[in-house]
Amino acid sequence: MTGQAQTHAAPISSAPRIEAIELHRIEVPLVRAFETSFGRETVREALLVRVRTDAGDGWGECVAGRDPFYSAEYVDGAASVVERYLAPALLDARGTTAPARDDSRSAGVPLAASVAPTLAFVAGHRMAKGALEAAVLDAELRSQGRSMGESFGAERDWVDCGVSVGIAPTLEELLDEVTGYLEEGYRRIKLKIKPGWDLVPVAAVRELLGPGGLLQVDANTAYTADDIPLLASLDAFGLLLIEQPFAEEDLATHALLAQACETPVCLDESILDAATAVDAIERGATSVVNIKPGRMGGYLEALRVHDACRALDVPVWCGGMLETGVGRAANVALAALPGFVLPGDTSASSRYYADDLTEPFVLGTGEHRGQLRVPDAPGTGVTVREDLVREWASAAPVALAR
């Protein structure tokens, strides 16, 4: 993938035909509890989607959480809407090709590009739709012998990795955790903050990192306009950015904070697609964008957000949702695009899991210390460990067929 981006694949004469869709509910234990302003998790409950086609299978991972706290979407709801509405619509679809669009990446993936238009009759549920699109994209690219990186237009073989650090029980435990990540080689630290857990931990971690260490904070909508002076005081710590301090609908207060502080304001939950990204940028509510494909309905919309931000000279980075190797593989491929100029939350598998659902992602060494290699095998480039899917199952799998 080094060198010229491969974004102009020739159209495929025929697309795979979807024959069946399977839903797998699993619970994966985390190596340590992960706490944000929304709550504390010790297990990652995940919904996996397997799409079976006449040309082979593909897997996708839904990033919805167990509860509707981070987002209105949650695992039970995602499983229900896929089973009752989305999967039947894909299985019943007459055509396999999306309408023509000015998007060179869509030319090589006609079936995947048809997913969003086919599912548009259902309002919202972007995370559920994104999981289906990812599974279809994986199956289609495997049938073509092409990797996601190649399809997306990746320009790097390795991507810089940051790590997201949850709210710790004590300051000492926080510093011990951060020290461990620094020793592993992570190139950027992101601290979760909330009212009462902000200035003191940020100051302590800045002292630990030194003035040159990359540090940013993520508030997950925990603050209000009354907190603007407090958040502006974070300027003293030389942060890369302040991520999503206010409610996702509240662009106006984000714009006020951007005027009141020197630290760049980054939006996460507010960015649902390319249109909302451009709107937020033009309003002055953000100067950095966190791209999470699942939140945007899939990787093809994430690509459009990347392109829109790049056209406006706005840097982007790839956020994480505690994905297993299934989702992590696609995120790493996405993070290799040219607009991703900041380290993302594409951490190694061991950050969250003792065992991963795929071959583990391991941080590089030497010149690639603190980086992950972009998979270059077809599709996501990883193999799902079906033995672990069965072992970690929290419910019987659901299979839908034509």
Secondary structure per residue as TSV (DSSP state, phi and psi in degrees):
chain	resnum	aa	ss	phi	psi
A	1	M	-	360.0	-8.8
A	2	T	-	-66.7	136.7
A	3	G	S	102.9	-144.7
A	4	Q	S	-61.7	130.6
A	5	A	-	-66.4	140.7
A	6	Q	-	-97.3	82.7
A	7	T	-	-117.0	7.0
A	8	H	-	-125.0	56.8
A	9	A	-	-69.8	148.6
A	10	A	-	-71.3	147.0
A	11	P	-	-58.5	147.0
A	12	I	-	-91.2	134.7
A	13	S	S	-67.2	-32.3
A	14	S	S	-144.9	141.0
A	15	A	-	-98.3	154.9
A	16	P	-	-58.4	156.2
A	17	R	-	-109.0	126.4
A	18	I	E	-72.3	126.6
A	19	E	E	-108.7	-31.0
A	20	A	E	-158.0	156.5
A	21	I	E	-133.5	129.5
A	22	E	E	-115.5	144.2
A	23	L	E	-116.1	129.9
A	24	H	E	-124.6	120.5
A	25	R	E	-97.2	127.1
A	26	I	E	-134.5	159.7
A	27	E	E	-126.8	120.2
A	28	V	E	-112.8	122.5
A	29	P	E	-68.7	138.4
A	30	L	E	-86.4	149.5
A	31	V	E	-71.6	-23.7
A	32	R	E	-151.6	152.5
A	33	A	E	-60.4	145.9
A	34	F	E	-123.8	116.4
A	35	E	E	-117.3	134.4
A	36	T	E	-127.8	-174.7
A	37	S	T	-66.4	-14.3
A	38	F	T	-86.8	-23.7
A	39	G	E	152.4	-171.5
A	40	R	E	-122.4	132.7
A	41	E	E	-120.3	138.8
A	42	T	E	-117.8	-12.3
A	43	V	E	-136.2	139.2
A	44	R	E	-95.6	107.6
A	45	E	E	-87.3	123.8
A	46	A	E	-131.0	151.0
A	47	L	E	-111.2	119.8
A	48	L	E	-104.3	142.6
A	49	V	E	-116.6	128.8
A	50	R	E	-115.0	122.5
A	51	V	E	-104.5	124.1
A	52	R	E	-103.0	125.1
A	53	T	E	-122.3	170.1
A	54	D	T	-71.5	-4.9
A	55	A	T	-115.3	5.6
A	56	G	E	130.1	176.2
A	57	D	E	-105.1	160.5
A	58	G	E	-143.1	153.7
A	59	W	E	-121.7	144.7
A	60	G	E	-136.1	156.3
A	61	E	E	-121.6	126.8
A	62	C	E	-82.6	131.8
A	63	V	-	-92.3	4.1
A	64	A	-	-61.2	146.0
A	65	G	B	-88.9	178.2
A	66	R	S	-62.2	-38.4
A	67	D	S	-122.2	155.5
A	68	P	T	-83.9	59.9
A	69	F	T	-104.0	-50.3
A	70	Y	S	-69.0	-39.2
A	71	S	S	-141.4	161.6
A	72	A	S	-64.6	-21.5
A	73	E	-	-83.9	145.6
A	74	Y	B	-150.7	166.9
A	75	V	H	-60.1	-47.4
A	76	D	H	-59.6	-43.4
A	77	G	H	-66.1	-40.0
A	78	A	H	-64.0	-43.9
A	79	A	H	-62.0	-40.8
A	80	S	H	-66.0	-45.8
A	81	V	H	-69.8	-32.7
A	82	V	I	-65.9	-47.7
A	83	E	I	-66.1	-40.7
A	84	R	I	-87.3	-30.9
A	85	Y	I	-126.5	-52.8
A	86	L	I	-72.8	-50.0
A	87	A	H	-62.0	-45.9
A	88	P	H	-58.0	-36.3
A	89	A	H	-65.0	-42.5
A	90	L	H	-66.3	-40.1
A	91	L	H	-68.4	-30.1
A	92	D	H	-90.1	-8.8
A	93	A	-	-59.2	131.5
A	94	R	S	-76.9	-42.9
A	95	G	-	-93.8	159.7
A	96	T	-	-118.0	6.4
A	97	T	S	-124.7	133.9
A	98	A	-	-75.8	159.6
A	99	P	-	-57.7	149.7
A	100	A	-	-62.4	140.3
A	101	R	-	-144.7	158.6
A	102	D	S	-81.1	72.8
A	103	D	-	-150.7	102.8
A	104	S	H	-61.5	-26.8
A	105	R	H	-69.5	-30.7
A	106	S	H	-69.5	-23.1
A	107	A	H	-60.0	-35.3
A	108	G	T	-91.6	-2.6
A	109	V	-	-135.0	63.7
A	110	P	H	-63.7	-35.2
A	111	L	H	-70.1	-46.4
A	112	A	H	-61.5	-38.8
A	113	A	H	-68.7	-16.7
A	114	S	T	-85.5	-11.6
A	115	V	H	-64.2	-52.5
A	116	A	H	-58.8	-48.6
A	117	P	H	-60.7	-37.2
A	118	T	H	-66.1	-34.9
A	119	L	H	-95.5	2.7
A	120	A	T	-65.5	-17.4
A	121	F	T	-68.7	-18.3
A	122	V	S	-93.4	126.0
A	123	A	-	-73.6	136.3
A	124	G	S	64.5	-141.5
A	125	H	-	53.9	45.2
A	126	R	H	-63.5	-37.2
A	127	M	H	-66.1	-40.4
A	128	A	H	-65.7	-43.9
A	129	K	H	-63.9	-40.3
A	130	G	H	-62.1	-36.9
A	131	A	H	-64.9	-41.2
A	132	L	H	-65.8	-45.3
A	133	E	H	-60.8	-41.4
A	134	A	H	-62.3	-41.0
A	135	A	H	-66.2	-41.4
A	136	V	H	-65.6	-42.6
A	137	L	H	-61.9	-42.7
A	138	D	H	-60.1	-47.2
A	139	A	H	-63.6	-43.2
A	140	E	H	-67.0	-44.4
A	141	L	H	-67.7	-35.6
A	142	R	H	-61.6	-40.1
A	143	S	H	-66.0	-25.8
A	144	Q	H	-91.2	-9.7
A	145	G	T	72.4	26.9
A	146	R	-	-116.9	144.2
A	147	S	B	-85.7	161.8
A	148	M	H	-64.0	-39.2
A	149	G	H	-57.7	-46.6
A	150	E	H	-61.7	-45.1
A	151	S	H	-63.5	-41.2
A	152	F	H	-72.7	-26.7
A	153	G	T	98.3	33.9
A	154	A	-	-60.3	140.4
A	155	E	-	-114.4	1.1
A	156	R	-	-130.7	150.4
A	157	D	S	-92.4	-17.9
A	158	W	E	-133.1	145.8
A	159	V	E	-123.8	144.2
A	160	D	E	-69.0	141.1
A	161	C	B	-116.1	132.3
A	162	G	E	-108.8	176.4
A	163	V	E	-136.9	140.1
A	164	S	E	-96.9	124.3
A	165	V	E	-109.6	120.9
A	166	G	-	-73.6	175.8
A	167	I	-	-72.5	124.2
A	168	A	-	-96.0	156.9
A	169	P	S	-62.1	-34.8
A	170	T	S	-141.2	161.9
A	171	L	H	-64.0	-38.3
A	172	E	H	-62.2	-42.1
A	173	E	H	-67.3	-36.6
A	174	L	H	-60.7	-47.7
A	175	L	H	-66.8	-35.5
A	176	D	H	-63.2	-42.0
A	177	E	H	-65.2	-46.6
A	178	V	H	-62.6	-41.7
A	179	T	H	-57.7	-41.7
A	180	G	H	-61.7	-40.9
A	181	Y	H	-68.4	-37.0
A	182	L	H	-63.6	-40.5
A	183	E	H	-65.3	-30.0
A	184	E	H	-74.3	-21.1
A	185	G	T	110.8	5.5
A	186	Y	-	-57.7	139.7
A	187	R	S	-92.4	-6.7
A	188	R	E	-155.9	141.1
A	189	I	E	-110.4	131.5
A	190	K	E	-116.8	124.8
A	191	L	E	-101.7	130.1
A	192	K	E	-76.2	134.0
A	193	I	-	-129.2	162.3
A	194	K	B	-158.1	165.0
A	195	P	T	-53.3	128.0
A	196	G	T	92.7	-13.0
A	197	W	B	-134.8	74.7
A	198	D	S	-146.5	-76.2
A	199	L	H	-62.0	-44.4
A	200	V	H	-66.8	-52.1
A	201	P	H	-63.8	-36.0
A	202	V	H	-64.3	-43.7
A	203	A	H	-61.8	-41.3
A	204	A	H	-66.6	-42.0
A	205	V	H	-71.8	-36.4
A	206	R	H	-60.6	-42.4
A	207	E	H	-62.4	-39.5
A	208	L	H	-64.9	-43.3
A	209	L	H	-73.7	-30.1
A	210	G	-	85.6	170.8
A	211	P	T	-66.7	-22.2
A	212	G	T	-94.6	-7.0
A	213	G	S	-72.0	138.9
A	214	L	-	-77.8	122.0
A	215	L	E	-139.2	134.3
A	216	Q	E	-141.0	166.6
A	217	V	E	-128.0	154.1
A	218	D	E	-133.9	120.4
A	219	A	-	-98.8	-13.4
A	220	N	T	47.5	47.9
A	221	T	T	67.2	21.5
A	222	A	-	-81.3	-8.0
A	223	Y	-	-112.6	171.2
A	224	T	-	-127.1	177.0
A	225	A	G	-59.3	-29.5
A	226	D	G	-62.4	-19.6
A	227	D	G	-91.8	4.5
A	228	I	H	-56.2	-45.4
A	229	P	H	-60.2	-40.5
A	230	L	H	-62.9	-47.2
A	231	L	H	-65.3	-35.7
A	232	A	H	-65.7	-28.2
A	233	S	G	-69.3	-12.7
A	234	L	G	-68.4	-11.8
A	235	D	G	-53.7	-30.1
A	236	A	G	-64.6	-14.9
A	237	F	G	-104.6	7.9
A	238	G	-	58.7	49.1
A	239	L	-	-79.2	151.0
A	240	L	S	-65.3	-38.9
A	241	L	-	-172.3	161.9
A	242	I	E	-112.0	121.0
A	243	E	E	-100.3	126.0
A	244	Q	-	40.4	64.1
A	245	P	-	-74.2	-26.2
A	246	F	S	-116.1	172.8
A	247	A	-	-54.2	148.1
A	248	E	T	-61.7	-30.1
A	249	E	T	-82.2	-10.4
A	250	D	-	-94.1	72.3
A	251	L	H	-68.7	-31.3
A	252	A	H	-62.1	-43.5
A	253	T	H	-71.2	-34.1
A	254	H	H	-61.7	-39.2
A	255	A	H	-65.8	-37.3
A	256	L	H	-64.5	-41.6
A	257	L	H	-63.4	-41.3
A	258	A	H	-59.7	-33.5
A	259	Q	H	-75.8	-26.0
A	260	A	H	-91.8	-11.3
A	261	C	-	-135.1	162.5
A	262	E	S	-88.8	-26.3
A	263	T	S	-67.8	131.3
A	264	P	-	-59.7	140.3
A	265	V	E	-94.8	129.9
A	266	C	E	-114.6	139.4
A	267	L	E	-106.8	143.4
A	268	D	S	-124.8	-81.2
A	269	E	T	-58.8	-25.6
A	270	S	T	-72.0	-21.4
A	271	I	-	-94.1	105.4
A	272	L	-	-101.9	-21.8
A	273	D	S	-168.5	-176.3
A	274	A	H	-63.8	-37.2
A	275	A	H	-65.4	-44.1
A	276	T	H	-69.3	-31.3
A	277	A	H	-64.0	-48.6
A	278	V	H	-63.3	-41.7
A	279	D	H	-60.8	-46.0
A	280	A	H	-64.0	-40.2
A	281	I	H	-64.8	-46.5
A	282	E	H	-66.7	-26.6
A	283	R	T	-81.1	-7.4
A	284	G	T	78.9	17.9
A	285	A	S	-84.6	-14.8
A	286	T	-	-155.2	149.6
A	287	S	S	-127.2	4.9
A	288	V	E	-144.3	143.4
A	289	V	E	-124.6	132.2
A	290	N	E	-91.0	117.5
A	291	I	E	-97.2	116.4
A	292	K	-	-119.0	107.1
A	293	P	G	-57.1	-40.6
A	294	G	G	-62.1	-38.3
A	295	R	G	-68.5	-23.0
A	296	M	G	-97.8	3.0
A	297	G	T	92.6	2.4
A	298	G	S	140.9	173.8
A	299	Y	H	-73.3	-28.9
A	300	L	H	-69.5	-36.9
A	301	E	H	-71.1	-36.7
A	302	A	H	-59.3	-37.4
A	303	L	H	-63.4	-38.8
A	304	R	H	-68.8	-35.9
A	305	V	H	-64.1	-44.6
A	306	H	H	-55.8	-48.1
A	307	D	H	-64.8	-40.8
A	308	A	H	-65.0	-42.5
A	309	C	H	-66.7	-40.4
A	310	R	H	-63.8	-38.0
A	311	A	H	-64.3	-27.9
A	312	L	T	-96.7	6.6
A	313	D	T	61.4	38.8
A	314	V	-	-108.2	121.5
A	315	P	-	-69.7	149.9
A	316	V	E	-129.1	161.5
A	317	W	E	-146.3	161.8
A	318	C	E	-97.5	117.3
A	319	G	-	-81.1	167.9
A	320	G	-	-126.4	155.9
A	321	M	-	-132.8	39.3
A	322	L	S	59.4	35.1
A	323	E	-	-63.0	149.4
A	324	T	-	-76.1	-176.2
A	325	G	H	-59.7	-23.6
A	326	V	H	-62.4	-53.9
A	327	G	H	-77.0	-32.0
A	328	R	H	-63.1	-38.9
A	329	A	H	-59.7	-45.6
A	330	A	H	-68.2	-36.9
A	331	N	H	-64.1	-40.0
A	332	V	H	-63.9	-40.5
A	333	A	H	-62.3	-42.0
A	334	L	H	-63.9	-41.4
A	335	A	T	-67.3	-8.4
A	336	A	T	-87.5	2.6
A	337	L	S	-76.0	158.1
A	338	P	T	-65.3	-28.4
A	339	G	T	-74.8	-13.7
A	340	F	B	-84.8	88.4
A	341	V	-	-101.4	-4.6
A	342	L	S	-114.9	146.5
A	343	P	-	-60.1	139.9
A	344	G	B	-102.2	-168.7
A	345	D	S	-93.2	29.6
A	346	T	-	-84.3	65.6
A	347	S	-	-74.6	166.6
A	348	A	-	-64.8	157.7
A	349	S	G	-55.5	-38.0
A	350	S	G	-66.7	-15.0
A	351	R	G	-59.9	-34.3
A	352	Y	T	-118.0	-32.5
A	353	Y	-	-129.1	138.9
A	354	A	S	-71.8	-37.6
A	355	D	S	-127.7	140.2
A	356	D	-	-107.4	162.7
A	357	L	S	-73.3	-12.8
A	358	T	S	-129.0	-179.3
A	359	E	S	-56.1	138.8
A	360	P	-	-69.2	148.8
A	361	F	-	-89.2	124.1
A	362	V	-	-121.7	134.2
A	363	L	-	-61.8	141.9
A	364	G	B	-73.2	171.3
A	365	T	-	-123.9	175.1
A	366	G	G	60.8	-130.2
A	367	E	G	-66.7	-16.5
A	368	H	G	-105.3	19.7
A	369	R	B	-58.5	131.9
A	370	G	T	78.4	17.5
A	371	Q	E	-127.3	159.5
A	372	L	E	-116.0	143.2
A	373	R	E	-78.7	139.1
A	374	V	-	-78.8	123.2
A	375	P	-	-59.1	138.8
A	376	D	-	-120.9	5.6
A	377	A	S	-79.0	165.2
A	378	P	S	-56.8	149.3
A	379	G	B	67.0	-137.3
A	380	T	T	-67.8	-20.0
A	381	G	S	84.1	5.4
A	382	V	-	-124.8	163.2
A	383	T	-	-114.8	126.3
A	384	V	-	-74.2	132.3
A	385	R	-	-84.5	95.2
A	386	E	H	-66.1	-23.1
A	387	D	H	-64.1	-38.0
A	388	L	H	-75.1	-32.7
A	389	V	H	-58.7	-42.1
A	390	R	H	-70.9	-43.2
A	391	E	H	-65.3	-37.5
A	392	W	T	-94.5	6.8
A	393	A	B	-59.9	132.9
A	394	S	S	-106.4	-3.1
A	395	A	S	-158.8	160.4
A	396	A	-	-66.3	140.7
A	397	P	-	-63.8	151.6
A	398	V	E	-113.0	129.2
A	399	A	E	-120.3	131.1
A	400	L	E	-123.8	136.8
A	401	A	E	-135.6	166.1
A	402	R	-	-64.3	360.0
